[in-house]
Every structure is written in C-alpha cells, then in structure tokens.
C-alpha cells in the first residue's frame, strides 16, 4: 500500500471538517467521512467498487464502496459520490471496478 502524505491530502481538501461515521449504524458516508477516516489511521484498500443506482432511468447516484481497515477491524464504507470523492480518486491510485464486474454485498 502506498504511503500517503496526509498534509498534502488535507491541503487539497482544506474546507472539510472532522466528521464521525460508524459502519455499524450508518449505511452511507460522505466524502468528508472518508477523509476523516484516513486522517484517523484507517487504511484504504486499492480496489474501489462503484455502484450506480438509477431512478426512473434518468437520474443516477453513484455509491463508491471503499474497504477500510484499522487494527483487526475491516469495514465497507459506502460513500455517496460527490466532489470530495471524485477529487480523492483523481489524486490517489485506486483500481475502480464497476459493480457488474465485482461482487459487492
């Protein structure tokens, strides 16, 4: 796994605040929750699964599934697509896989 320069990551995302998220009680997270997890020592697997949810065939919501790890805890962080997530994925090396090509629970 690539070493991250957290200072550089936060320089790119200066407008975020620390946001708590719990995998046991919240189905979806925001981009700010993802960056907070990184700052708090969670590692992110390289593979990221993208699921697109279509409403009436016209409106799409993208959900990115990140596997996060810290100590003995592994969790799926389902993050709603937004500018934080798109910027993060553009600057960090990840293997983006569409849900049709991967099994996601």
LINLIN-V400218 format. One record per run of one state. SS is the DSSP state (alpha for helix, beta for strand, coil for the rest). FROM is the first residue (numbers start at 1). TO is the last residue. If there is no record, write none. Layout:
[[SS & FROM & TO] [SS & FROM & TO]]
//
This chain:
[[coil & 1 & 5] [alpha & 6 & 12] [coil & 13 & 28] [beta & 29 & 29] [coil & 30 & 30] [alpha & 31 & 39] [coil & 40 & 42] [beta & 43 & 55] [coil & 56 & 58] [beta & 59 & 70] [coil & 71 & 72] [beta & 73 & 80] [coil & 81 & 82] [alpha & 83 & 91] [coil & 92 & 94] [beta & 95 & 98] [alpha & 99 & 101] [coil & 102 & 105]]
//
